[in-house]
Amino acid sequence: MHYAMLIFENDPELRRPDYHGAWLAYHKAMISAGVWVSGHALEPVSIAGSAPAPTPQGRVQDGPFAETREQLGGYIILDVPSLQGALEWAARCPAVAYGAIEVRRVSLASSSWRPAA
C-alpha cells in the first residue's frame, strides 16, 4: 500500500548544519529498505500562492501561504504494508524532531479519477 508522508517544517530549521546530512541518510535508508516510491521538497512559501474559499469578489490570494502555523515543506510516498509501517518510517524522519508529519494512505480511487467530460 502507498502512504503519503506530508512533512511540515519551519524555514529556520532548513538552515541547521545537520539538516542535509540527516535527510541524505534517511533517504538512503528508505531506498535500501525498498519503501521509497517518490517524494519532493516544495519551493519556499515566499513564492507561493493559494486559492481560498470563493468570495463574492472571486479573488485568489497571492500568497505567501494558506493560513497555517507551519508550512508544508514536502512529501514522500512510501510503499509499506500498513499504516503502522508508514508511522515507523515517519518516526525516523529528520523533520519529526522539529516539525510535524502527517501520514495518510493514498486512495486507489484517486489514481483512476477523471473529470467528467
DOVOKOL-623405 format. One record per residue (C-alpha): residue in three letters; x, y, z. Coordinates in nm, 3 decimals. Layout:
BEGIN
<site r="ALA" xx="X" yy="Y" zz="Z"/>
...
This chain:
BEGIN
<site r="MET" xx="0.000" yy="0.000" zz="0.000"/>
<site r="HIS" xx="0.110" yy="0.353" zz="-0.063"/>
<site r="TYR" xx="0.118" yy="0.610" zz="0.214"/>
<site r="ALA" xx="0.194" yy="0.980" zz="0.186"/>
<site r="MET" xx="0.408" yy="1.149" zz="0.448"/>
<site r="LEU" xx="0.322" yy="1.519" zz="0.446"/>
<site r="ILE" xx="0.616" yy="1.697" zz="0.604"/>
<site r="PHE" xx="0.559" yy="2.028" zz="0.781"/>
<site r="GLU" xx="0.871" yy="2.227" zz="0.858"/>
<site r="ASN" xx="0.966" yy="2.575" zz="0.965"/>
<site r="ASP" xx="1.205" yy="2.773" zz="0.748"/>
<site r="PRO" xx="1.476" yy="2.827" zz="1.016"/>
<site r="GLU" xx="1.517" yy="2.451" zz="1.051"/>
<site r="LEU" xx="1.626" yy="2.427" zz="0.687"/>
<site r="ARG" xx="1.945" yy="2.613" zz="0.779"/>
<site r="ARG" xx="2.055" yy="2.377" zz="1.055"/>
<site r="PRO" xx="2.408" yy="2.244" zz="0.994"/>
<site r="ASP" xx="2.298" yy="1.880" zz="1.021"/>
<site r="TYR" xx="1.982" yy="1.922" zz="0.807"/>
<site r="HIS" xx="2.105" yy="1.793" zz="0.470"/>
<site r="GLY" xx="2.319" yy="1.512" zz="0.611"/>
<site r="ALA" xx="2.029" yy="1.376" zz="0.817"/>
<site r="TRP" xx="1.797" yy="1.385" zz="0.516"/>
<site r="LEU" xx="2.054" yy="1.213" zz="0.292"/>
<site r="ALA" xx="2.096" yy="0.930" zz="0.543"/>
<site r="TYR" xx="1.717" yy="0.895" zz="0.581"/>
<site r="HIS" xx="1.666" yy="0.885" zz="0.205"/>
<site r="LYS" xx="1.936" yy="0.618" zz="0.164"/>
<site r="ALA" xx="1.771" yy="0.408" zz="0.436"/>
<site r="MET" xx="1.433" yy="0.423" zz="0.259"/>
<site r="ILE" xx="1.593" yy="0.328" zz="-0.074"/>
<site r="SER" xx="1.783" yy="0.038" zz="0.087"/>
<site r="ALA" xx="1.465" yy="-0.089" zz="0.253"/>
<site r="GLY" xx="1.273" yy="-0.070" zz="-0.075"/>
<site r="VAL" xx="0.996" yy="0.152" zz="0.063"/>
<site r="TRP" xx="1.071" yy="0.475" zz="-0.130"/>
<site r="VAL" xx="0.826" yy="0.541" zz="-0.415"/>
<site r="SER" xx="0.870" yy="0.915" zz="-0.471"/>
<site r="GLY" xx="0.892" yy="1.246" zz="-0.297"/>
<site r="HIS" xx="0.983" yy="1.608" zz="-0.343"/>
<site r="ALA" xx="1.064" yy="1.915" zz="-0.143"/>
<site r="LEU" xx="0.845" yy="2.214" zz="-0.216"/>
<site r="GLU" xx="0.968" yy="2.559" zz="-0.310"/>
<site r="PRO" xx="0.960" yy="2.823" zz="-0.032"/>
<site r="VAL" xx="0.633" yy="2.984" zz="0.068"/>
<site r="SER" xx="0.776" yy="3.322" zz="-0.032"/>
<site r="ILE" xx="0.699" yy="3.235" zz="-0.396"/>
<site r="ALA" xx="0.372" yy="3.051" zz="-0.334"/>
<site r="GLY" xx="0.008" yy="3.144" zz="-0.375"/>
<site r="SER" xx="-0.318" yy="2.995" zz="-0.257"/>
<site r="ALA" xx="-0.680" yy="2.989" zz="-0.358"/>
<site r="PRO" xx="-0.908" yy="3.043" zz="-0.056"/>
<site r="ALA" xx="-1.277" yy="2.961" zz="-0.044"/>
<site r="PRO" xx="-1.477" yy="3.157" zz="-0.303"/>
<site r="THR" xx="-1.569" yy="3.511" zz="-0.213"/>
<site r="PRO" xx="-1.813" yy="3.750" zz="-0.380"/>
<site r="GLN" xx="-1.509" yy="3.914" zz="-0.542"/>
<site r="GLY" xx="-1.377" yy="3.576" zz="-0.662"/>
<site r="ARG" xx="-1.019" yy="3.672" zz="-0.582"/>
<site r="VAL" xx="-0.721" yy="3.442" zz="-0.545"/>
<site r="GLN" xx="-0.484" yy="3.509" zz="-0.259"/>
<site r="ASP" xx="-0.136" yy="3.578" zz="-0.394"/>
<site r="GLY" xx="0.050" yy="3.419" zz="-0.105"/>
<site r="PRO" xx="0.269" yy="3.356" zz="0.054"/>
<site r="PHE" xx="0.070" yy="3.069" zz="0.209"/>
<site r="ALA" xx="-0.260" yy="2.943" zz="0.336"/>
<site r="GLU" xx="-0.335" yy="3.040" zz="0.696"/>
<site r="THR" xx="-0.146" yy="2.778" zz="0.896"/>
<site r="ARG" xx="0.129" yy="2.796" zz="1.157"/>
<site r="GLU" xx="0.363" yy="2.555" zz="0.977"/>
<site r="GLN" xx="0.445" yy="2.522" zz="0.611"/>
<site r="LEU" xx="0.418" yy="2.210" zz="0.404"/>
<site r="GLY" xx="0.781" yy="2.151" zz="0.312"/>
<site r="GLY" xx="0.744" yy="1.839" zz="0.102"/>
<site r="TYR" xx="0.610" yy="1.490" zz="0.077"/>
<site r="ILE" xx="0.727" yy="1.132" zz="0.049"/>
<site r="ILE" xx="0.528" yy="0.841" zz="-0.092"/>
<site r="LEU" xx="0.611" yy="0.509" zz="0.075"/>
<site r="ASP" xx="0.519" yy="0.155" zz="-0.024"/>
<site r="VAL" xx="0.467" yy="-0.030" zz="0.303"/>
<site r="PRO" xx="0.220" yy="-0.300" zz="0.411"/>
<site r="SER" xx="0.038" yy="-0.098" zz="0.678"/>
<site r="LEU" xx="-0.022" yy="0.235" zz="0.846"/>
<site r="GLN" xx="0.196" yy="0.112" zz="1.132"/>
<site r="GLY" xx="0.487" yy="0.065" zz="0.890"/>
<site r="ALA" xx="0.438" yy="0.415" zz="0.750"/>
<site r="LEU" xx="0.426" yy="0.560" zz="1.102"/>
<site r="GLU" xx="0.751" yy="0.383" zz="1.188"/>
<site r="TRP" xx="0.921" yy="0.547" zz="0.889"/>
<site r="ALA" xx="0.768" yy="0.882" zz="0.985"/>
<site r="ALA" xx="0.914" yy="0.848" zz="1.335"/>
<site r="ARG" xx="1.261" yy="0.811" zz="1.177"/>
<site r="CYS" xx="1.222" yy="1.121" zz="0.958"/>
<site r="PRO" xx="1.460" yy="1.406" zz="1.048"/>
<site r="ALA" xx="1.172" yy="1.657" zz="1.042"/>
<site r="VAL" xx="0.994" yy="1.485" zz="1.330"/>
<site r="ALA" xx="1.247" yy="1.643" zz="1.570"/>
<site r="TYR" xx="1.141" yy="1.999" zz="1.485"/>
<site r="GLY" xx="0.826" yy="1.983" zz="1.273"/>
<site r="ALA" xx="0.524" yy="1.766" zz="1.216"/>
<site r="ILE" xx="0.447" yy="1.476" zz="0.984"/>
<site r="GLU" xx="0.101" yy="1.373" zz="0.873"/>
<site r="VAL" xx="0.071" yy="1.019" zz="0.736"/>
<site r="ARG" xx="-0.220" yy="0.934" zz="0.508"/>
<site r="ARG" xx="-0.300" yy="0.634" zz="0.292"/>
<site r="VAL" xx="-0.305" yy="0.716" zz="-0.078"/>
<site r="SER" xx="-0.650" yy="0.643" zz="-0.215"/>
<site r="LEU" xx="-0.651" yy="0.398" zz="-0.502"/>
<site r="ALA" xx="-0.972" yy="0.557" zz="-0.627"/>
<site r="SER" xx="-0.795" yy="0.888" zz="-0.682"/>
<site r="SER" xx="-0.543" yy="0.734" zz="-0.921"/>
<site r="SER" xx="-0.822" yy="0.646" zz="-1.163"/>
<site r="TRP" xx="-1.028" yy="0.962" zz="-1.113"/>
<site r="ARG" xx="-1.104" yy="1.154" zz="-1.428"/>
<site r="PRO" xx="-1.312" yy="1.470" zz="-1.461"/>
<site r="ALA" xx="-1.650" yy="1.434" zz="-1.629"/>
<site r="ALA" xx="-1.647" yy="1.510" zz="-1.999"/>
